[in-house]
Amino acid sequence: MKEKEIQKLYNSMTNVKEDYIEEAWKEKAKKRHLIWIKWGMAAACLFFCVIAVFEIPDIFNSVPVNDDCMDVGIKEASRDGNPNGYGTGQMEQADGDMEIAEQDQAVQKQETESLPEVSAYAYEGEACYISPNNGHCIYSIPLQRAMEEYGDAVLYKVVVDVFSDNNMFESNSEAVKEEIERLAGINYTVDFEHCNDGTMDHYYFVLCGTEDQLINFAGNDNYGYVFWLYDERAK
């Protein structure tokens, strides 16, 4: 290649306008800026995804838990074995209040003797019950349903199981007989039944009471109680 041609080629390669060089650097810087924006957005998305993984489950699981509730083993039942909206069956009264309560019960007994008696209620579901703690009452599902339907318009004939420290007394035990006598002394209509089905003896602690007497049962704080409609147990 001739010297003149070589010089011409060199000039064409090196004699680049400064405007072109500056424009090229600006374009390169712009691309770098876009790359950083993309990576920043990706990092932000990842951060919010991590927060969501840990926080969202807590939102859906933030249901209050009542550790004092007793599980009766069936979803339809109230969790403490009592009709919805009712108390636990515990009674803590001063001596003066107890005397007034006994007088009121005596009057109520006279007024309710003529009420119709309910000893059964149709219920096709199944339920299992845990032993009641001392000072607490559990009501069977059929009994709950009956009280929801009839309220205080009837007397409920029930069989009562008595527990101490989650262990059930035999129905013919001295503890149960003494409990029957105590309740009779404060104007509850109670009885001790015995029958033989031809193979064995059966004993029942039977109580006939109003809805109020069952829900506000004047139990012994050292005992727990389970109430069944009569036909549930004494068949």
Contacts in CASP RR format, 6 or more apart in sequence:
PFRMAT RR
TARGET T0000
AUTHOR 0000-0000-0000
METHOD contacts of the structure
MODEL  1
MKEKEIQKLYNSMTNVKEDYIEEAWKEKAKKRHLIWIKWGMAAACLFFCV
IAVFEIPDIFNSVPVNDDCMDVGIKEASRDGNPNGYGTGQMEQADGDMEI
AEQDQAVQKQETESLPEVSAYAYEGEACYISPNNGHCIYSIPLQRAMEEY
GDAVLYKVVVDVFSDNNMFESNSEAVKEEIERLAGINYTVDFEHCNDGTM
DHYYFVLCGTEDQLINFAGNDNYGYVFWLYDERAK
66 79 0 8 1.000
68 80 0 8 1.000
69 79 0 8 1.000
69 80 0 8 1.000
70 79 0 8 1.000
70 80 0 8 1.000
70 81 0 8 1.000
70 130 0 8 1.000
70 132 0 8 1.000
70 133 0 8 1.000
70 136 0 8 1.000
70 138 0 8 1.000
71 79 0 8 1.000
71 130 0 8 1.000
72 78 0 8 1.000
72 79 0 8 1.000
72 80 0 8 1.000
72 81 0 8 1.000
72 127 0 8 1.000
72 128 0 8 1.000
72 129 0 8 1.000
72 130 0 8 1.000
72 138 0 8 1.000
72 141 0 8 1.000
73 127 0 8 1.000
73 128 0 8 1.000
73 129 0 8 1.000
73 130 0 8 1.000
74 125 0 8 1.000
74 126 0 8 1.000
74 127 0 8 1.000
74 128 0 8 1.000
74 141 0 8 1.000
76 141 0 8 1.000
77 127 0 8 1.000
77 141 0 8 1.000
77 144 0 8 1.000
78 84 0 8 1.000
78 85 0 8 1.000
78 86 0 8 1.000
78 144 0 8 1.000
80 87 0 8 1.000
80 88 0 8 1.000
80 136 0 8 1.000
80 138 0 8 1.000
81 129 0 8 1.000
81 138 0 8 1.000
81 139 0 8 1.000
81 144 0 8 1.000
82 88 0 8 1.000
82 89 0 8 1.000
82 137 0 8 1.000
82 138 0 8 1.000
82 139 0 8 1.000
82 144 0 8 1.000
82 215 0 8 1.000
83 139 0 8 1.000
83 144 0 8 1.000
83 147 0 8 1.000
83 148 0 8 1.000
83 215 0 8 1.000
84 148 0 8 1.000
86 215 0 8 1.000
87 215 0 8 1.000
88 135 0 8 1.000
88 136 0 8 1.000
88 137 0 8 1.000
89 135 0 8 1.000
89 136 0 8 1.000
89 137 0 8 1.000
89 215 0 8 1.000
89 216 0 8 1.000
89 217 0 8 1.000
89 219 0 8 1.000
90 135 0 8 1.000
90 136 0 8 1.000
90 137 0 8 1.000
90 219 0 8 1.000
90 221 0 8 1.000
91 216 0 8 1.000
91 217 0 8 1.000
91 218 0 8 1.000
91 219 0 8 1.000
92 221 0 8 1.000
93 101 0 8 1.000
101 186 0 8 1.000
101 218 0 8 1.000
102 186 0 8 1.000
102 187 0 8 1.000
105 186 0 8 1.000
105 187 0 8 1.000
105 188 0 8 1.000
105 213 0 8 1.000
106 187 0 8 1.000
108 187 0 8 1.000
108 210 0 8 1.000
108 212 0 8 1.000
108 213 0 8 1.000
109 187 0 8 1.000
109 189 0 8 1.000
112 155 0 8 1.000
112 209 0 8 1.000
112 210 0 8 1.000
115 153 0 8 1.000
115 154 0 8 1.000
115 155 0 8 1.000
115 210 0 8 1.000
116 153 0 8 1.000
116 154 0 8 1.000
116 155 0 8 1.000
117 154 0 8 1.000
117 155 0 8 1.000
117 156 0 8 1.000
117 157 0 8 1.000
117 208 0 8 1.000
118 146 0 8 1.000
118 150 0 8 1.000
118 154 0 8 1.000
118 155 0 8 1.000
118 156 0 8 1.000
118 157 0 8 1.000
118 229 0 8 1.000
119 156 0 8 1.000
119 157 0 8 1.000
119 229 0 8 1.000
119 230 0 8 1.000
119 231 0 8 1.000
120 142 0 8 1.000
120 229 0 8 1.000
120 230 0 8 1.000
120 231 0 8 1.000
120 232 0 8 1.000
121 142 0 8 1.000
121 143 0 8 1.000
121 145 0 8 1.000
121 146 0 8 1.000
121 149 0 8 1.000
121 229 0 8 1.000
122 142 0 8 1.000
123 141 0 8 1.000
123 142 0 8 1.000
123 145 0 8 1.000
125 141 0 8 1.000
127 140 0 8 1.000
127 141 0 8 1.000
129 138 0 8 1.000
129 140 0 8 1.000
129 226 0 8 1.000
130 138 0 8 1.000
131 163 0 8 1.000
131 166 0 8 1.000
131 167 0 8 1.000
131 168 0 8 1.000
132 138 0 8 1.000
132 163 0 8 1.000
132 166 0 8 1.000
132 224 0 8 1.000
132 225 0 8 1.000
132 226 0 8 1.000
133 166 0 8 1.000
133 224 0 8 1.000
134 163 0 8 1.000
134 164 0 8 1.000
134 165 0 8 1.000
134 221 0 8 1.000
134 222 0 8 1.000
134 223 0 8 1.000
134 224 0 8 1.000
135 219 0 8 1.000
135 220 0 8 1.000
135 221 0 8 1.000
135 222 0 8 1.000
135 223 0 8 1.000
135 224 0 8 1.000
135 225 0 8 1.000
136 224 0 8 1.000
136 225 0 8 1.000
137 217 0 8 1.000
137 219 0 8 1.000
137 224 0 8 1.000
137 225 0 8 1.000
137 226 0 8 1.000
137 227 0 8 1.000
138 225 0 8 1.000
138 226 0 8 1.000
138 227 0 8 1.000
139 147 0 8 1.000
139 214 0 8 1.000
139 226 0 8 1.000
139 227 0 8 1.000
140 226 0 8 1.000
140 227 0 8 1.000
140 228 0 8 1.000
140 229 0 8 1.000
140 232 0 8 1.000
142 228 0 8 1.000
142 229 0 8 1.000
142 232 0 8 1.000
143 156 0 8 1.000
143 158 0 8 1.000
143 214 0 8 1.000
143 227 0 8 1.000
143 228 0 8 1.000
143 229 0 8 1.000
143 232 0 8 1.000
146 154 0 8 1.000
146 156 0 8 1.000
146 229 0 8 1.000
147 156 0 8 1.000
147 211 0 8 1.000
147 214 0 8 1.000
147 215 0 8 1.000
150 211 0 8 1.000
151 211 0 8 1.000
152 210 0 8 1.000
152 211 0 8 1.000
152 212 0 8 1.000
155 208 0 8 1.000
155 209 0 8 1.000
155 210 0 8 1.000
156 208 0 8 1.000
156 209 0 8 1.000
156 210 0 8 1.000
156 211 0 8 1.000
156 214 0 8 1.000
156 229 0 8 1.000
157 206 0 8 1.000
157 207 0 8 1.000
157 208 0 8 1.000
157 209 0 8 1.000
157 229 0 8 1.000
157 230 0 8 1.000
158 206 0 8 1.000
158 207 0 8 1.000
158 208 0 8 1.000
158 209 0 8 1.000
158 214 0 8 1.000
158 227 0 8 1.000
158 228 0 8 1.000
158 229 0 8 1.000
158 230 0 8 1.000
159 204 0 8 1.000
159 205 0 8 1.000
159 206 0 8 1.000
159 207 0 8 1.000
159 227 0 8 1.000
159 228 0 8 1.000
159 229 0 8 1.000
159 230 0 8 1.000
159 232 0 8 1.000
159 233 0 8 1.000
159 234 0 8 1.000
160 205 0 8 1.000
160 206 0 8 1.000
160 207 0 8 1.000
160 225 0 8 1.000
160 226 0 8 1.000
160 227 0 8 1.000
160 228 0 8 1.000
161 168 0 8 1.000
161 169 0 8 1.000
161 171 0 8 1.000
161 205 0 8 1.000
161 225 0 8 1.000
161 226 0 8 1.000
161 228 0 8 1.000
162 168 0 8 1.000
162 169 0 8 1.000
162 175 0 8 1.000
162 176 0 8 1.000
162 179 0 8 1.000
162 205 0 8 1.000
162 223 0 8 1.000
162 224 0 8 1.000
162 225 0 8 1.000
163 169 0 8 1.000
163 223 0 8 1.000
163 224 0 8 1.000
163 225 0 8 1.000
163 226 0 8 1.000
164 175 0 8 1.000
164 222 0 8 1.000
164 223 0 8 1.000
164 224 0 8 1.000
169 175 0 8 1.000
169 176 0 8 1.000
170 176 0 8 1.000
170 203 0 8 1.000
171 203 0 8 1.000
171 204 0 8 1.000
171 205 0 8 1.000
172 192 0 8 1.000
172 194 0 8 1.000
172 203 0 8 1.000
176 192 0 8 1.000
176 205 0 8 1.000
177 192 0 8 1.000
179 205 0 8 1.000
179 220 0 8 1.000
179 223 0 8 1.000
180 190 0 8 1.000
180 191 0 8 1.000
180 192 0 8 1.000
180 205 0 8 1.000
182 220 0 8 1.000
183 190 0 8 1.000
183 207 0 8 1.000
183 218 0 8 1.000
183 219 0 8 1.000
184 190 0 8 1.000
186 218 0 8 1.000
188 207 0 8 1.000
188 209 0 8 1.000
188 213 0 8 1.000
188 218 0 8 1.000
189 207 0 8 1.000
189 208 0 8 1.000
189 209 0 8 1.000
190 205 0 8 1.000
190 206 0 8 1.000
190 207 0 8 1.000
190 208 0 8 1.000
191 206 0 8 1.000
191 207 0 8 1.000
192 203 0 8 1.000
192 204 0 8 1.000
192 205 0 8 1.000
192 206 0 8 1.000
193 203 0 8 1.000
193 204 0 8 1.000
193 206 0 8 1.000
193 234 0 8 1.000
194 201 0 8 1.000
194 202 0 8 1.000
194 203 0 8 1.000
194 204 0 8 1.000
195 201 0 8 1.000
195 202 0 8 1.000
195 204 0 8 1.000
195 234 0 8 1.000
196 202 0 8 1.000
202 234 0 8 1.000
204 233 0 8 1.000
204 234 0 8 1.000
206 230 0 8 1.000
206 234 0 8 1.000
207 227 0 8 1.000
214 227 0 8 1.000
217 225 0 8 1.000
217 227 0 8 1.000
219 225 0 8 1.000
END
